[in-house]
Amino acid sequence: LIFDKTKVQALGGLTTFQFISKTAISNFEIPIPDSNAQKKIVERLDAIRKAQELCDTQIQKTEELFERVLIQSFEQAKNLKNRKLGEVAKLKGGYAFRSLDFVDEGIQLLRMGNVKKGNISILNKPVFLPFEFKERFEDFILKKGDIVVSMTGTTGKEDYGNVAKIENGELFLNQRIGKFIVNKDRILPGYIYYFCQT
């Protein structure tokens, strides 16, 4: 696999929990083809992703197809130039929101347990912050299309280094989760997202 999670985890540190630093993620090199090739890869994989939603009975087959095309797309891409991820996308860390501020209704806080490989599980132990926090913590609002990565986890578990895309709504960005701020003149957000699934 091109985006070998074990290689990413090897860049991490170990205390009472495992973690990946912003520096380690920023220095990880990824191959970047020209913008037209990026666009074709993203469009092709987006189309397959949508096909997965058409019928439950086809999910397994489309998932297998997606995995094959995903890997083949990056393996067969031409004119690749390796660049450090930090050169094309900066990583912004989340905010250490206090549990004392949690409310029954409001804007959901994206936490570590919500970030799975390739998707966001918003129903996994959701917590919320007041709507009025939106203006105060505007820099920590996630919107549709944002790409995030879980940066810490539990020793012995593969629960960090997961990359996912925000599909709908607004969420607050919690500490220990990073948001890629992508230089769209150099790389497509969808390209980073799909590359990190290989």
N, C-alpha and C positions, 0 to 999 in steps of 0.2 A: 504494500500500500504506500502511496506517495506521502500522504499526511499521516505518518506513523505516530500514533498517540503515545507509544512507549518512548519515542524519541523526545516528544514534548515533555512528558512526565520526567524524563531523565534530566531535563534542564531545571526541574523544580528543586525545592529544598524540603527538608524534613525536620520538624520540631515535634510538637504533640499532634500536629496534623500536617498533611501534605499541602504544598502550594506551588504555584507557578508565578514568578514575578513578572511585572510589566516589562522589565528589561529583557528577560529571557524570551518572552513572546515577541517583543519587538525585534529581536535579533534573529528569530527563526526565519530561514530563507525559504521562499516559495517561488516556483517557476511562473513567470507572467508572459503570456503570448501577446500579440498585438491586440488592439481594441476590438477589431472585427472578429478575431478568433474567440476572445472572451465573450462577446455578444452571442455568438453562435452556440458556445457551450452552455451559457446561462439559459438561452431560449429553448434549446433542446431539452435540457434537464427540467426546466419549468414545465414544459409541455408534458413530460413523463410524470412529473409530480401531480399535475392536475388529473391525469388519466387514472392515477391511483384512487382518486375520490369517486370515480364513476360507479363502481360496483364493489361491494364487500367481497364477493367471490373472486374478484380479480386482484385483490390486494397483494396476495402472495406472489403471483406471477409478475405483477408490475414492479414489486419491490426487487425481485431478482433481476428484472430487466434494468431497473434504475441503477442497481449496484454495478452491473456489468458495463452499462453505458457510462456511468460516472467515472469508473476507473479507466476505461478505454479512452474517454474524451481527453483526459489529462495525459495519458501515456502517448496518444497520437498527435497531440497539439504540436504545431511547428513553430519555429523561431522563438523558442523559449529563452528567456533571460532571467536567471535567478536574482532575486532582490530580497533584501531583508524586509520582513513584514512591516517593520517600523518605518521603512522608507515610503511605503504607499498607504499605510493606515496607522494612525496613532491610537493608543489604547487609553481610554479614560476610565478610571476606577469609580466605583459607586460611593454612596454616602452612608455613614454609620447612623442610620435612623434608630431612634430609641423605641423599645417595645412599649414604653409608657405612653407613646403617642398613637398607638394602634387604636382604631375605631371599628365599629361594626359595618359601616358603609363609608366608602370613599374611593380613593384611587389605590389599586392594588400595588403592593411592594413586591418586586421580583426578587426572590431569594434563591439561594443555592439549590434547594430541592426542586425548584421549578425549572431549572435549566437541564434539559436532557440532550443527548446527542441528536442534533437535527431538529429539535422541536422544543417548544415551551409548554410545560404542564401547569397551566394556571390553576387547576383544581386541586393541586397538591398542597394542602394546608395553607390556603390563602390568608393573607393578612392585609389590612388596609390602613391608609393614612388619610387624614382629613383633606377634603377638596381644597381648602384654603392654603395648603402646603404647596400647591402647584406653582404659584407665583414666587414663593420664597425659595423653592428648590427647582427652579425652571431648568437649570443645567443638568439635573438628574432625572429628567423625564425621558422615557423611551417611547418611540413612536413606531408605527408600522414600517417594516423594512430595515430597522436597526439590527445589527449583528452583534451578539453578545457571546462572552466566553466565561465559564465558571473557572475561578482561579485558585480555589482551595478545595480540599476534600478530606475524606477520612482515610487514614492509613489502611492499606489492604483492599481498598475499594477503588473502582474506576469511576469516581463521581466528580472528577474535576478535569478540566481541559475540554469540557463539552462546549461545542459551538452551536448556536441556534439563532433563528431569525424571529423577530417580533412580527406576528401575523396580523394582529388587530388591536385596537384600543390603545390606551396610554398606560404606562406602568412606571413606577419609581424604580430607579437603579440602586440596589443595595450594595453595601460594601462586599468585597471579595468576588464581585462580578465586574468584568470589564466590558466596555462598549467600544467597538471599532469606529473611529472617526476616519472615514475613508476619503482619500484623495481621488475623487471621481474622474479627474483628468488622467489618472495613471492606471486605475484599476476599478472594475465594477464591484459593488458590494456583493452581488450575487456570485461573482467568481470566487471571492474569499469564502463565502458561505459554503458553496459546493466543494471547493478544494478541501476544506476542513472536514468534510464528511468522508473522504477517501481513507 
